[in-house]
């Protein structure tokens, strides 16, 4: 699907590491280059034509993001450097001033490091208590969420879709539960927003974080969505140029209103403009179409993997475009190196989910993650290579 728009595919690679980052279509590359070659200027700082054009395009992307995730206002869209940056701002810009010692934050052991380490830091800094919702068959189920909530629970912070097993959490139901009980609900959307329709109001999330580079856009661009009333209370973690209205030698200052107050300094203008092109591209295909196609690829891959005796799959019964597997008795990195010999790109390791091993009982896996430009013919080649894996160490060593 649309493979002709991705020049890198002409090199012969089979790219199955879309959970880490996606390839970039020509329209995204062109939009980024056009900024640098045709109308370079800073944003929100000039009164000349190029600068005004930059302002219009930059803010136009904010509107596109608003529509893409169905936010109520463009003020609820803050550009960051990525999901990690967005989550850190939520934790240290909002939660640090809204939580106190003894308050409980519920996570799971399947979360990405970016949704665990900031909370651990805050636990050490102000004395909050980090707890983990038990998983059932590696999944989050509502009964376990309910059983984990106490009168001290103030935050639930979860990935919408996990980056190792690709399981989708019951976000809508958890969101409703949080609204009923006055619990802040933070969602890591890095693996969901690029692959399926997401409506922040329908899901009843308070904060959502995701990255442009996982959805065809440039690296170094992310989004922090927050309900406007909550963002008004989020303290800037970075201050300086562009976000202040005035400051004086007597020590007084005034910051701008949303969203400028949370976007200090010169932003990644080229990246944001390129992200806008990526959003247009995705919307032209349709997010539901992308999701259904990825599911069909995974189903086909699993059916073919089942014909290989020495491959173990860890998420066979989970929908979506991620397959976690290992060749039996082979270190996952060795498998990745072996596949690379045939120009097949997969991820190997713990995938930044370092405590999932306590539940999965496997330290490292290979991860094949699909996107809409992958094909069944590519899968056939992967299967052919895996069937020859008894000779793996002749190649790896």
Steps between C-alpha positions, in 0.01 A plus 500: 500500500653831383850351487594722206504800737787360707830525313688301763303190405676503164817395684358150550458507877208335674425748775317346797608738777212744475444492875835676538452750217326506165627573152434844353301553177620743236238761592639522856857530377395765245308704757799497735748593227271775367516676836879499492536597133204724419376698801730451803405727790438473871149452634298762689779756481493680166286751313613410150346266243709189562454520876126551466484198269687293757255612770203400285642157413622425852168588664318321221664176607375559853149514358562177306611322817190630679278350232703177478445413867167688530614746763263783584747783448836566335609641836503140622776406254858564619794418275789324674804300389320165533301269724776487761512879522120519521479247784777674692317830473183339632682348796727791594289791374162387633513198730787635706280788617176302522620191690639460850682236701298181528291559189491189281570478126393182319712369211567153359823308457445507123546877472775663297784654701366847418184419695680349798824685566346850541261358759789328678685831508193673645465219756853571621452877485167555677403159639218385275446122487532318167291181478450251217166367381530119472474369143285206392657309213723805453196729459327771699148401601251727669452278805870524585489878456206519740674273750814717492324831571499626858392826657860615450499442121540835326636402156475213254761521223492237225599439141196478273684227307818344639819508298608138558186287476275756332202436726234770504384604844133574588571872501141616456382299801797607713445861395139487615610342827756776558244770429260347753766480771692822441818322389732660245531283189821519295531302176814419303374498142832437325386162365131576451461843339706398192301182440132546582235770551536680834241736650621656825151605605346161434784337696467758781874547543646794689840491329625324185857483369622384158779549243504614137782268392291190572234624258701596187616835639848633577689413817514752782129589497238385746162598633378558852122509509333610820159626594519877484410544868786267598755654266421836659639351822804333339811690601749555215802273546694716252484879507651769281450633151160502340292394800512821703289814458728716712760496776659777705811568704290509817450124462147512364398319184197386307474197277291475184178304478468146365650348295794746474566487876609137465715538188808694604779564251517451126292191422581224252327695224606281209402191697156634586434599139613156386271350763211691344571330167508164677161566658351590163642179354364280779156660484487443125544126563277481805608379844243222516625372162856501634401310813305234312783450251759460777278244671475303175880502463547377854243224451680386186841515669376295795347237273832464319706500821288209620661286228844545662571268793777696670334843531313612813247785477410689819195700386318272259152590626544878493371716212706776340823519306760370749639147525743411781688176438823309546675218321525233767836492682630799299578839656266762354784726383654205313167451324490867404856485364410188305192667349703811419723282280192468278420874529213438742473763775351400837551618857666276758538542874273613782358792299535749789252294705760360736272372776252321270732199533360452851161421347600358161782283644710583194770767513532579129292446186504578132229742397358527150272802475298570186372811325283552196791486253593145600377208287426129515785447252740647756361264761556208264867594478531526878344154537736356239799637691372382838451149363873497425591613852662169593802644319477829693840485665678443170389854419504668843845367591 
